[in-house]
Amino acid sequence: MSRSTDARFAIALTSVSLIGPLSIHMFLPLMPAVKADLGISSALVGLAFSMTLFTIAIATLVYGGLSDRFGRRPVLLIGLSLFLAGTLLSALSTGIASLFAGRLLQAVGAGCGVTLSRAMARDTYGADGLVRVIALLTTAYTLGPMTAPLIGGALLDWLGWRSVFWFGFIAGSVILWGAITVLKETHVNRGKLTEGFFRSHFRLLGNMRFLAYVSQSGLSSGTFMAMATAAPFMMRDLLGRSSSEFGLYFMLFPLGYCIGTFIASRLTHRFRIDSMVWFGSAFTALAVLGQSIFILSGHLTPLLIFVPGFLVTFGQGLALPNAQAGAIRVDPRLAGTASGLGVFVQMMLGAFFSQLYSLLADGTARPMVWVALGGALLTFITGMIPEYMNRCARLRAQAGPVQG
């Protein structure tokens, strides 16, 4: 692959990963306008948002397995086409039923983005270059949620809420055109896979190393989601700060993640994947532990919320690309299935920890402390497992065969 072709391929692959933010985060600023225009309740418009998260999580499982059997490219093109159909239906919706149908179809299509972009990266760049490429993809996926609400809010103010879906339709069409013209089939060994859909999933779930990788990714995401969900309530209700001030401080969260993934991409050839996963997990746990000690002792300031949050996402940025790369490398034949399972676990645990904080919220900072601390400690434990397995393997190799 030439340098120019490689750049076009990387850009097209990165754009595919932005389908998720287009379907999830651009809807956030629209919710009050959709509620007023369609005359529906807050619960219904909230469901139009939350169902997207769960639908994408479930869809990732299907796309990964299908791509291992039928190839990445045809499955990707089908997913992108479904996204466009759902976006168009949402733009033309006249009531809650048609909006729900459009959002559901949009989410089913969007599930192809992160899963297949990671699988195609594994096929193309191999095990050695995988961490660097996944760091690029996850950085783009992080920048999407940062910019999507801003774009959505501006379009809402200028042209109304339907314009956001028209923008998504145009952007999705460009992404689909790029996928058709640039992304070629990368899964050359798909015909050699003879295992059934469920058996391939169970094979991966029975591998301790794979379980450790995806659990670490999901638990670190859950820790972040608990902190991110609690942050606006703590800023507004406990500290009396404005929404604009919260928005400025909140930038520390994605900034930490972007810096972490950038460093991870630069250290990929110096340190082993498992060492980076362990170090990022330890960094996250120490940041949350320090924050918990200060908050439980009666101290609470915006910096005490967001500086540890910056450190948590920085540790997540160090570990996550390596953990995701490690999970995909466990069985190269099942790279698509592994990618789908990894995204599913990450999104579901993120949603679980966010909802857990919401259920425990009592108007104090303590629920956030306990949920985030529990998630961080579990992140550290699961992050240690691959490194521990490596050390045990080295000790066995040094001991040599047991003499009878």
C-alpha positions as CSV (number, residue, x, y, z in Angstrom):
1,M,0.0,0.0,0.0
2,S,1.5,3.4,-1.1
3,R,1.7,6.3,1.3
4,S,-1.1,8.2,-0.5
5,T,-3.3,5.2,-0.6
6,D,-2.5,4.4,3.0
7,A,-3.5,8.0,4.0
8,R,-6.8,7.8,2.1
9,F,-7.5,4.4,3.7
10,A,-6.8,5.7,7.2
11,I,-9.0,8.8,6.6
12,A,-11.9,6.7,5.3
13,L,-11.6,4.3,8.2
14,T,-11.5,7.1,10.7
15,S,-14.6,8.7,9.1
16,V,-16.5,5.4,9.5
17,S,-15.9,5.5,13.3
18,L,-17.7,8.9,13.4
19,I,-21.1,7.3,12.5
20,G,-21.7,6.6,16.2
21,P,-21.4,10.2,17.4
22,L,-23.5,11.4,14.5
23,S,-26.4,9.1,15.7
24,I,-25.9,9.5,19.4
25,H,-24.5,12.9,20.5
26,M,-25.9,15.2,17.8
27,F,-29.4,14.4,19.2
28,L,-28.6,15.8,22.7
29,P,-29.2,19.5,22.0
30,L,-32.4,18.6,20.0
31,M,-34.3,17.0,22.8
32,P,-36.2,20.1,24.1
33,A,-37.1,21.2,20.6
34,V,-38.3,17.7,19.6
35,K,-40.4,17.5,22.7
36,A,-42.1,20.8,22.0
37,D,-42.5,20.3,18.3
38,L,-44.0,16.7,18.5
39,G,-45.8,17.4,21.8
40,I,-44.4,14.4,23.6
41,S,-43.2,13.9,27.2
42,S,-39.7,14.2,28.5
43,A,-39.6,10.5,29.2
44,L,-40.4,9.7,25.5
45,V,-37.8,12.1,24.1
46,G,-35.3,10.7,26.6
47,L,-36.1,7.2,25.4
48,A,-35.4,8.3,21.8
49,F,-31.9,9.0,23.0
50,S,-31.2,6.1,25.4
51,M,-32.5,3.4,23.1
52,T,-29.8,4.4,20.6
53,L,-27.1,3.4,23.0
54,F,-28.5,0.0,23.8
55,T,-29.3,-0.7,20.1
56,I,-25.8,0.2,18.9
57,A,-24.3,-2.0,21.7
58,I,-26.4,-5.0,20.6
59,A,-25.8,-4.4,16.9
60,T,-22.0,-4.5,17.4
61,L,-22.2,-8.2,18.3
62,V,-24.0,-9.0,15.0
63,Y,-21.8,-7.0,12.8
64,G,-18.6,-8.5,14.1
65,G,-19.7,-12.1,13.6
66,L,-21.2,-11.4,10.2
67,S,-18.0,-9.7,9.0
68,D,-15.9,-12.7,10.0
69,R,-18.1,-14.9,7.7
70,F,-19.0,-12.6,4.8
71,G,-16.3,-10.0,4.7
72,R,-15.9,-6.6,6.2
73,R,-16.8,-4.5,3.2
74,P,-20.3,-5.8,2.3
75,V,-21.4,-5.8,5.9
76,L,-20.0,-2.3,6.4
77,L,-21.8,-1.0,3.3
78,I,-25.1,-2.5,4.5
79,G,-24.7,-0.9,7.9
80,L,-23.9,2.5,6.4
81,S,-26.9,2.2,4.1
82,L,-29.2,1.4,7.1
83,F,-27.8,4.4,8.9
84,L,-28.7,6.7,5.9
85,A,-32.2,5.2,5.7
86,G,-32.8,5.7,9.4
87,T,-31.5,9.3,9.3
88,L,-33.7,10.1,6.4
89,L,-36.8,8.7,8.1
90,S,-35.9,10.7,11.3
91,A,-35.7,13.9,9.2
92,L,-39.1,13.3,7.7
93,S,-40.8,12.1,10.9
94,T,-44.1,13.6,11.7
95,G,-44.7,11.9,15.0
96,I,-43.1,9.9,17.8
97,A,-43.7,6.6,16.1
98,S,-41.9,7.5,12.9
99,L,-39.1,9.2,14.9
100,F,-38.6,6.1,17.0
101,A,-38.5,3.9,13.9
102,G,-36.0,6.2,12.3
103,R,-33.8,6.4,15.4
104,L,-33.9,2.6,15.8
105,L,-32.9,2.0,12.2
106,Q,-30.2,4.7,12.5
107,A,-28.8,3.0,15.6
108,V,-28.8,-0.4,13.9
109,G,-26.8,1.0,11.1
110,A,-24.4,3.0,13.3
111,G,-23.4,-0.2,15.1
112,C,-21.1,-1.1,12.2
113,G,-18.8,1.9,12.6
114,V,-16.4,1.3,15.5
115,T,-16.6,-2.5,15.3
116,L,-15.7,-2.8,11.6
117,S,-13.2,0.0,11.5
118,R,-11.2,-1.8,14.2
119,A,-11.5,-5.2,12.5
120,M,-10.4,-3.7,9.2
121,A,-7.5,-2.0,11.0
122,R,-6.4,-5.4,12.3
123,D,-6.6,-7.0,8.9
124,T,-4.6,-4.2,7.2
125,Y,-2.0,-3.1,9.7
126,G,-1.4,-6.4,11.5
127,A,-0.6,-6.9,15.1
128,D,2.4,-4.6,15.2
129,G,0.6,-1.4,13.9
130,L,-2.7,-2.1,15.5
131,V,-2.3,-0.1,18.7
132,R,-1.3,3.0,16.8
133,V,-4.3,2.8,14.4
134,I,-6.7,2.1,17.2
135,A,-5.4,5.1,19.1
136,L,-6.2,7.2,16.0
137,L,-9.7,5.7,15.7
138,T,-10.5,6.1,19.4
139,T,-9.2,9.7,19.3
140,A,-11.6,10.4,16.4
141,Y,-14.4,8.7,18.3
142,T,-13.7,10.9,21.3
143,L,-13.5,14.1,19.2
144,G,-16.9,13.3,17.7
145,P,-18.8,13.7,21.0
146,M,-16.9,16.9,21.7
147,T,-18.0,18.5,18.4
148,A,-21.3,16.9,17.6
149,P,-23.4,18.7,20.2
150,L,-21.8,22.1,19.1
151,I,-22.7,21.4,15.5
152,G,-26.2,20.1,16.4
153,G,-26.9,23.2,18.6
154,A,-25.8,25.6,15.9
155,L,-27.9,23.9,13.3
156,L,-30.9,23.8,15.7
157,D,-30.6,27.6,16.3
158,W,-30.3,28.4,12.6
159,L,-32.5,25.9,10.8
160,G,-34.5,23.9,13.3
161,W,-34.1,20.4,14.7
162,R,-34.7,18.5,11.4
163,S,-31.7,20.2,9.8
164,V,-29.5,18.1,12.2
165,F,-30.8,14.9,10.6
166,W,-30.3,16.3,7.1
167,F,-26.7,17.2,8.1
168,G,-26.3,13.6,9.3
169,F,-27.7,12.3,6.0
170,I,-25.3,14.4,4.0
171,A,-22.3,13.4,6.2
172,G,-23.3,9.8,6.1
173,S,-23.6,9.9,2.3
174,V,-20.0,11.3,2.1
175,I,-18.8,8.5,4.5
176,L,-20.6,5.9,2.4
177,W,-19.1,7.2,-0.8
178,G,-15.6,7.1,0.8
179,A,-16.2,3.5,2.0
180,I,-17.3,2.5,-1.5
181,T,-14.4,4.1,-3.4
182,V,-11.5,3.7,-0.9
183,L,-12.2,0.7,1.5
184,K,-11.5,-2.6,-0.2
185,E,-12.1,-6.0,1.3
186,T,-9.5,-6.7,4.0
187,H,-10.7,-10.1,5.5
188,V,-9.0,-12.5,3.0
189,N,-9.4,-15.6,5.2
190,R,-13.1,-15.4,5.8
191,G,-13.8,-18.6,3.9
192,K,-11.7,-20.7,6.4
193,L,-14.0,-20.0,9.3
194,T,-16.2,-23.0,10.0
195,E,-17.5,-22.3,13.6
196,G,-21.0,-21.1,14.2
197,F,-22.0,-17.6,15.3
198,F,-22.5,-18.5,19.0
199,R,-19.6,-21.0,19.2
200,S,-17.1,-18.3,18.0
201,H,-18.4,-15.9,20.7
202,F,-18.2,-18.6,23.4
203,R,-14.6,-19.5,22.3
204,L,-13.6,-15.9,22.9
205,L,-15.5,-15.6,26.2
206,G,-13.8,-18.7,27.4
207,N,-10.3,-17.1,26.9
208,M,-9.2,-15.5,30.2
209,R,-6.9,-13.1,28.4
210,F,-9.7,-11.9,26.2
211,L,-12.0,-11.5,29.1
212,A,-9.5,-9.4,31.0
213,Y,-8.9,-7.1,28.0
214,V,-12.6,-6.4,27.3
215,S,-13.5,-6.2,31.1
216,Q,-10.7,-3.6,31.6
217,S,-12.0,-1.5,28.7
218,G,-15.6,-1.7,29.9
219,L,-14.8,-1.0,33.6
220,S,-12.6,1.9,32.8
221,S,-15.3,3.3,30.6
222,G,-17.8,2.7,33.4
223,T,-15.7,4.6,35.8
224,F,-15.5,7.5,33.5
225,M,-19.3,7.4,32.8
226,A,-20.1,7.5,36.5
227,M,-17.9,10.6,37.0
228,A,-19.2,12.3,33.8
229,T,-22.9,11.6,34.8
230,A,-22.3,13.0,38.3
231,A,-20.3,16.0,37.3
232,P,-23.1,18.3,36.1
233,F,-25.2,17.7,39.2
234,M,-22.3,18.2,41.5
235,M,-21.3,21.5,39.8
236,R,-24.9,22.8,39.7
237,D,-26.5,21.4,42.9
238,L,-23.5,21.2,45.3
239,L,-21.3,24.0,44.1
240,G,-23.8,26.4,42.5
241,R,-21.8,26.8,39.3
242,S,-23.3,27.7,35.9
243,S,-23.7,25.4,32.9
244,S,-21.2,27.4,30.9
245,E,-18.6,27.0,33.6
246,F,-19.3,23.3,33.7
247,G,-18.8,23.1,29.9
248,L,-15.4,24.7,30.2
249,Y,-14.3,22.4,32.9
250,F,-15.7,19.3,31.1
251,M,-13.2,19.8,28.3
252,L,-10.6,18.3,30.7
253,F,-12.2,14.9,30.3
254,P,-11.8,14.4,26.5
255,L,-8.5,16.3,26.7
256,G,-7.0,13.8,29.1
257,Y,-8.2,10.9,26.8
258,C,-6.7,12.5,23.7
259,I,-3.4,13.1,25.3
260,G,-3.3,9.5,26.7
261,T,-4.1,7.9,23.3
262,F,-1.5,10.1,21.6
263,I,1.2,9.0,24.1
264,A,0.0,5.4,23.8
265,S,0.5,5.5,20.0
266,R,4.0,6.8,20.5
267,L,5.0,4.1,23.1
268,T,3.6,1.2,21.2
269,H,7.0,0.0,20.0
270,R,8.7,0.6,23.4
271,F,6.4,-1.2,25.8
272,R,4.4,-4.4,25.6
273,I,0.6,-4.1,25.3
274,D,0.0,-5.8,28.7
275,S,2.4,-3.4,30.4
276,M,0.6,-0.4,29.0
277,V,-2.8,-1.8,30.1
278,W,-1.5,-2.4,33.6
279,F,0.0,1.1,33.8
280,G,-3.1,2.8,32.5
281,S,-5.3,0.8,35.0
282,A,-3.0,1.8,37.9
283,F,-3.1,5.4,36.9
284,T,-6.9,5.4,36.8
285,A,-7.2,3.7,40.2
286,L,-4.7,6.1,41.9
287,A,-6.5,9.1,40.5
288,V,-9.9,8.0,41.7
289,L,-8.5,6.9,45.1
290,G,-6.9,10.3,45.7
291,Q,-10.1,12.1,44.7
292,S,-12.2,9.8,47.0
293,I,-10.0,10.6,50.0
294,F,-10.3,14.3,49.5
295,I,-14.1,14.3,48.9
296,L,-14.9,11.9,51.8
297,S,-12.8,14.2,54.1
298,G,-15.2,17.1,53.2
299,H,-13.5,18.9,50.4
300,L,-15.2,19.6,47.1
301,T,-14.2,22.1,44.4
302,P,-14.5,22.1,40.6
303,L,-10.8,21.2,40.2
304,L,-11.3,18.3,42.6
305,I,-13.9,16.9,40.3
306,F,-12.3,17.5,36.9
307,V,-8.5,17.2,37.5
308,P,-8.9,13.6,38.8
309,G,-11.3,13.2,35.8
310,F,-8.6,14.4,33.5
311,L,-6.2,11.8,35.1
312,V,-8.7,9.0,34.8
313,T,-9.3,9.7,31.1
314,F,-5.5,10.0,30.6
315,G,-5.0,6.6,32.1
316,Q,-7.9,5.3,30.0
317,G,-6.3,6.7,26.9
318,L,-3.0,4.8,27.8
319,A,-4.7,1.5,28.4
320,L,-7.8,1.4,26.1
321,P,-6.1,1.2,22.7
322,N,-3.7,-1.5,24.0
323,A,-6.5,-3.5,25.6
324,Q,-8.6,-3.3,22.5
325,A,-5.7,-4.3,20.3
326,G,-4.9,-7.2,22.7
327,A,-8.5,-8.4,22.5
328,I,-8.5,-8.4,18.7
329,R,-5.1,-10.2,18.6
330,V,-6.3,-13.1,20.8
331,D,-7.6,-15.0,17.7
332,P,-6.9,-13.3,14.3
333,R,-9.6,-15.4,12.7
334,L,-12.3,-13.9,14.9
335,A,-11.1,-10.3,14.8
336,G,-14.5,-9.0,13.8
337,T,-16.3,-11.0,16.5
338,A,-13.7,-9.9,19.1
339,S,-14.1,-6.2,18.1
340,G,-17.9,-6.5,18.3
341,L,-17.8,-8.1,21.8
342,G,-15.3,-5.5,23.0
343,V,-17.5,-2.6,21.9
344,F,-20.6,-4.3,23.3
345,V,-19.0,-4.8,26.8
346,Q,-17.6,-1.3,26.8
347,M,-20.9,0.4,26.0
348,M,-23.0,-1.8,28.2
349,L,-20.7,-1.4,31.3
350,G,-20.6,2.4,30.6
351,A,-24.4,2.6,30.5
352,F,-24.6,0.3,33.6
353,F,-22.3,2.5,35.8
354,S,-24.0,5.7,34.6
355,Q,-27.4,4.2,35.5
356,L,-26.0,2.9,38.8
357,Y,-24.9,6.3,39.9
358,S,-28.3,7.7,38.9
359,L,-30.1,5.2,41.0
360,L,-27.9,5.9,44.1
361,A,-27.8,9.7,43.7
362,D,-28.9,11.4,46.9
363,G,-27.8,15.0,46.5
364,T,-24.3,14.4,47.9
365,A,-21.0,13.5,46.3
366,R,-20.8,10.1,48.1
367,P,-22.6,8.0,45.5
368,M,-20.2,9.2,42.8
369,V,-17.2,8.4,45.1
370,W,-18.3,4.8,45.8
371,V,-19.4,4.0,42.2
372,A,-16.3,5.5,40.6
373,L,-14.0,3.9,43.3
374,G,-15.5,0.5,42.8
375,G,-15.1,0.8,39.0
376,A,-11.5,2.0,39.3
377,L,-10.5,-0.9,41.6
378,L,-12.1,-3.4,39.3
379,T,-10.3,-1.8,36.4
380,F,-7.0,-2.2,38.2
381,I,-7.7,-5.8,39.0
382,T,-8.7,-6.8,35.4
383,G,-5.8,-4.7,34.0
384,M,-3.3,-6.7,36.0
385,I,-4.5,-10.1,34.7
386,P,-2.7,-10.2,31.3
387,E,0.6,-8.9,32.8
388,Y,0.3,-11.5,35.6
389,M,-0.3,-14.3,33.0
390,N,2.8,-13.2,31.2
391,R,4.9,-13.3,34.3
392,C,3.7,-16.7,35.2
393,A,4.5,-17.9,31.7
394,R,8.0,-16.5,31.9
395,L,8.6,-18.2,35.3
396,R,7.4,-21.5,33.9
397,A,9.7,-21.1,30.9
398,Q,12.7,-20.3,33.2
399,A,11.9,-23.3,35.4
400,G,12.1,-25.6,32.4
401,P,10.4,-29.0,32.1
402,V,9.6,-30.8,35.4
403,Q,12.0,-33.8,35.9
404,G,10.3,-37.1,36.7
